[in-house]
Structures are given as structure tokens and as C-alpha cells.
């Protein structure tokens, strides 16, 4: 169904509370709330009004496993393979930044958009649908600079059949070293969660940029929240985030770096 291809959550109920405090240039905002709407809220609802099918549940990690991961800075839980390949030579020593796609870098719709940057065909249940994609203002400049500073990884809760071709068109410079899709998420309490401890990277050198607090509920203190974007042509949030990431790229520990930016 169309409604299960691209996902997002509304901003109503769930509060995720990392370390709080003001941040320079207002770039690190308090994480926004979201409504889990059972399994997920789809930004593209089915035309017949029916609810999207729930995916098979993935067992959530145990609290003990999460605590051990945080205390030890471990990158993978025991008995599980890491989601990411070995760090490339040019990325040795760099912080890994996990970057969301929908409503963070782009906005997509099955309804025609006259000024769409991309139109991507997606096959759903034997029928090809056209997905109209808008690029967030300044996204090209943002990705170019992020690729110079960090090991960048795309991580989206959307399906690969949609997100992969969109990323092909968006990331023409090859900024993303790897791409992770819905199957790499943990389905936890009705949400697709991006479990950073499964990446195969040191959590003290890992950040996540996402518009949905539910996506980083396991690791809120690794998060740089970003406002959801839909079609505001005057939006400049990605530009405002660059000085923050410039500073974070020089830190040896993302927790300490984020604390400094919050004024702690």
C-alpha cells in the first residue's frame, strides 16, 4: 500500500528527554513530541482510508543490553552483526553521523507537485506510482560539507524501493557511505527505532540527525534534533546546523561536545 512506503510520525504525544538546555544558534532544539499512532503514522495515507498493515514485531533490546552498550561504548550487542561495514580509510577517526531522509532532507508525496525536484517511480502491489520529491532548501550545500567532516550514513524508516532511488538522485556526490532502511530499524512500542548500538561504531563518536524523536528513543543523548520540513522555501535550518556540526566534528566525545553546545 502507498501508505506504508514512506513513514513519519506526528508531533503530539511521546516526549523524549535527553540532556536539556539552550544551544548556540538555537540549532539544538528540544526534541519534538510525536504521536506513535500504533505502529506508525504514514505521511502518505492510503486512498481508501484503510490503515497500513503492521510489520512483524522485532523484539526490543533488553534494558540490560542498552545499559551495557552505554556504559561500555560497545558498538554491537552480543551475538549480533553490525549494520555498517568496516570504516573506510578516508573516514578513520571521524565521527559517524546517521542522517534521516523524509522531512529531514526531503519531502515526498504521491500527489503531483508542480515544482518537484525529482519524480521517482515506485512499484506497489504490481502498480507503478509516481512519487514527487521536494529537496529541502540548502540540502546540497549541507550534504557536501557533512561529507567532508564526517562518516555519513543514511538511515530511514522508509522502504528501500522508495528511499534508495530518491537517495541516488539526492546524493550525487556520494556523501553517504552506507544506506540503511526500514528492515534495519527495531520495531519498538509502535515505532521504527534506529538503534545506534547496532551500527558497529563507538557510541561516543556517533550522532543522529532526525526530525522524529521516536527514531532515537534508545539514544537521545546522541541526537541533534531538526525541525520537520514539508515545503517552506524560506527554511534555512540545514544552514543553521552547519556551524554546530563544524564544532562537533572536532570533539573526541559527542556527549561532551553536545553538553558544551547546550551550555552545560
URGICOR-V976996 format. One record per residue. N is the residue number from 1. RES is the residue in three letters. PSI is psi in radians with two decimals (NA if undefined). OMEGA is omega in whole degrees, -180 to 180 (999 if undefined). Layout:
N_RES_PSI_OMEGA, N_RES_PSI_OMEGA
//
This chain:
1_UNK_2.59_-180, 2_UNK_-0.72_-171, 3_UNK_-0.22_-178, 4_UNK_0.07_-177, 5_UNK_-0.77_-177, 6_UNK_2.27_-175, 7_UNK_2.65_167, 8_UNK_2.93_176, 9_UNK_2.57_178, 10_UNK_2.95_-173, 11_UNK_1.35_-176, 12_UNK_-0.84_-165, 13_UNK_-1.02_-170, 14_UNK_2.26_175, 15_UNK_2.26_174, 16_UNK_2.18_-171, 17_UNK_1.63_171, 18_UNK_-2.95_176, 19_UNK_2.36_-173, 20_UNK_2.95_177, 21_UNK_2.78_-180, 22_UNK_2.70_-179, 23_UNK_2.58_-180, 24_UNK_2.43_178, 25_UNK_0.26_179, 26_UNK_0.41_-176, 27_UNK_-0.63_179, 28_UNK_1.52_-178, 29_UNK_2.84_171, 30_UNK_2.39_180, 31_UNK_2.41_-178, 32_UNK_2.64_-180, 33_UNK_2.86_180, 34_UNK_2.68_177, 35_UNK_2.14_-175, 36_UNK_-0.41_176, 37_UNK_0.97_-176, 38_UNK_-2.03_-174, 39_UNK_-0.68_-177, 40_UNK_2.88_169, 41_UNK_2.20_-178, 42_UNK_2.29_179, 43_UNK_-0.30_176, 44_UNK_1.75_-176, 45_UNK_2.66_177, 46_UNK_2.46_-177, 47_UNK_-0.50_-179, 48_UNK_0.02_177, 49_UNK_0.02_-179, 50_UNK_2.73_180, 51_UNK_2.55_178, 52_UNK_2.63_179, 53_UNK_2.49_177, 54_UNK_2.40_178, 55_UNK_2.80_176, 56_UNK_2.36_-176, 57_UNK_2.46_173, 58_UNK_2.22_-179, 59_UNK_2.26_178, 60_UNK_2.68_178, 61_UNK_2.60_179, 62_UNK_2.71_178, 63_UNK_-0.65_179, 64_UNK_-0.72_180, 65_UNK_-0.68_179, 66_UNK_-0.75_180, 67_UNK_-0.77_179, 68_UNK_-0.69_179, 69_UNK_-0.76_-179, 70_UNK_-0.72_-177, 71_UNK_-0.70_-174, 72_UNK_-0.17_-175, 73_UNK_0.39_-178, 74_UNK_2.67_-174, 75_UNK_-0.32_-180, 76_UNK_2.41_177, 77_UNK_2.69_-176, 78_UNK_2.31_177, 79_UNK_0.04_-179, 80_UNK_2.49_177, 81_UNK_2.62_180, 82_UNK_2.66_-179, 83_UNK_-0.47_-175, 84_UNK_2.64_175, 85_UNK_3.08_178, 86_UNK_2.50_-180, 87_UNK_2.32_177, 88_UNK_2.74_-175, 89_UNK_-0.75_-177, 90_UNK_-0.21_-180, 91_UNK_0.05_179, 92_UNK_2.26_179, 93_UNK_-0.18_-179, 94_UNK_2.68_171, 95_UNK_2.48_176, 96_UNK_2.21_178, 97_UNK_2.08_176, 98_UNK_2.15_-174, 99_UNK_2.24_178, 100_UNK_2.89_-179, 101_UNK_-1.20_-171, 102_UNK_2.25_-178, 103_UNK_0.05_171, 104_UNK_-0.90_178, 105_UNK_-0.52_-178, 106_UNK_2.93_168, 107_UNK_2.34_-177, 108_UNK_2.68_-179, 109_UNK_2.58_172, 110_UNK_-0.27_177, 111_UNK_2.40_-178, 112_UNK_2.36_176, 113_UNK_2.13_-172, 114_UNK_-0.57_-177, 115_UNK_0.49_-179, 116_UNK_2.43_176, 117_UNK_-0.63_178, 118_UNK_2.63_168, 119_UNK_2.02_-173, 120_UNK_2.16_176, 121_UNK_2.31_179, 122_UNK_2.23_179, 123_UNK_2.20_-180, 124_UNK_2.04_179, 125_UNK_0.81_175, 126_UNK_-0.06_180, 127_UNK_2.35_179, 128_UNK_2.19_179, 129_UNK_2.59_177, 130_UNK_2.20_177, 131_UNK_2.19_-178, 132_UNK_2.18_-171, 133_UNK_2.24_173, 134_UNK_2.35_175, 135_UNK_2.39_176, 136_UNK_2.46_178, 137_UNK_2.39_176, 138_UNK_0.23_-177, 139_UNK_-0.61_-179, 140_UNK_-0.80_178, 141_UNK_-0.72_-179, 142_UNK_-0.89_-178, 143_UNK_-0.67_180, 144_UNK_-0.81_-179, 145_UNK_-0.68_179, 146_UNK_-0.65_179, 147_UNK_-0.47_177, 148_UNK_-0.54_-173, 149_UNK_-0.53_-168, 150_UNK_2.92_162, 151_UNK_1.92_-174, 152_UNK_2.35_180, 153_UNK_2.24_173, 154_UNK_2.30_177, 155_UNK_1.96_-177, 156_UNK_2.60_175, 157_UNK_0.00_177, 158_UNK_2.88_180, 159_UNK_2.58_-178, 160_UNK_-0.56_-178, 161_UNK_-0.45_175, 162_UNK_-0.88_-170, 163_UNK_-0.57_-177, 164_UNK_-0.89_178, 165_UNK_-0.57_176, 166_UNK_-0.75_180, 167_UNK_-0.60_175, 168_UNK_-0.74_-178, 169_UNK_-0.59_-178, 170_UNK_-0.78_-172, 171_UNK_1.12_-178, 172_UNK_-0.18_176, 173_UNK_-0.10_-180, 174_UNK_0.68_-179, 175_UNK_-0.71_-176, 176_UNK_2.14_180, 177_UNK_-0.43_179, 178_UNK_2.80_178, 179_UNK_2.27_178, 180_UNK_2.44_-174, 181_UNK_-2.90_-172, 182_UNK_-0.65_-176, 183_UNK_-0.29_178, 184_UNK_-0.09_177, 185_UNK_2.79_171, 186_UNK_2.18_179, 187_UNK_1.86_-170, 188_UNK_2.09_178, 189_UNK_0.80_176, 190_UNK_0.27_-177, 191_UNK_2.60_170, 192_UNK_1.93_-176, 193_UNK_2.42_178, 194_UNK_1.75_-175, 195_UNK_1.80_-175, 196_UNK_-0.40_-179, 197_UNK_-0.18_179, 198_UNK_-0.06_-173, 199_UNK_-0.58_-172, 200_UNK_0.44_179, 201_UNK_2.66_178, 202_UNK_2.20_-179, 203_UNK_-0.46_178, 204_UNK_-0.15_178, 205_UNK_0.68_-179, 206_UNK_2.32_177, 207_UNK_2.75_174, 208_UNK_2.30_176, 209_UNK_2.03_-174, 210_UNK_2.56_178, 211_UNK_-0.17_-177, 212_UNK_1.95_178, 213_UNK_-0.49_178, 214_UNK_-0.48_-178, 215_UNK_-0.50_-178, 216_UNK_0.56_-177, 217_UNK_-0.45_178, 218_UNK_-0.46_-174, 219_UNK_1.08_-177, 220_UNK_-0.44_-178, 221_UNK_0.04_172, 222_UNK_0.07_-168, 223_UNK_2.47_166, 224_UNK_1.77_-179, 225_UNK_2.63_178, 226_UNK_2.50_180, 227_UNK_2.47_176, 228_UNK_2.45_180, 229_UNK_2.43_180, 230_UNK_-0.98_-177, 231_UNK_0.23_-178, 232_UNK_1.92_-176, 233_UNK_-0.27_180, 234_UNK_0.06_-180, 235_UNK_2.38_180, 236_UNK_0.36_-174, 237_UNK_-0.68_-180, 238_UNK_-0.65_176, 239_UNK_-0.70_-179, 240_UNK_-0.44_-180, 241_UNK_-0.39_-175, 242_UNK_-0.79_178, 243_UNK_-0.63_177, 244_UNK_-0.81_180, 245_UNK_-0.56_175, 246_UNK_-0.79_-180, 247_UNK_-0.75_-179, 248_UNK_-0.51_-179, 249_UNK_-0.33_-178, 250_UNK_-0.02_-178, 251_UNK_2.65_177, 252_UNK_-0.25_-177, 253_UNK_2.03_-174, 254_UNK_-0.52_179, 255_UNK_-0.77_178, 256_UNK_-0.70_-180, 257_UNK_-0.75_179, 258_UNK_-0.63_176, 259_UNK_-0.75_180, 260_UNK_-0.73_-178, 261_UNK_-0.47_178, 262_UNK_-0.06_178, 263_UNK_0.32_179, 264_UNK_NA_999
//
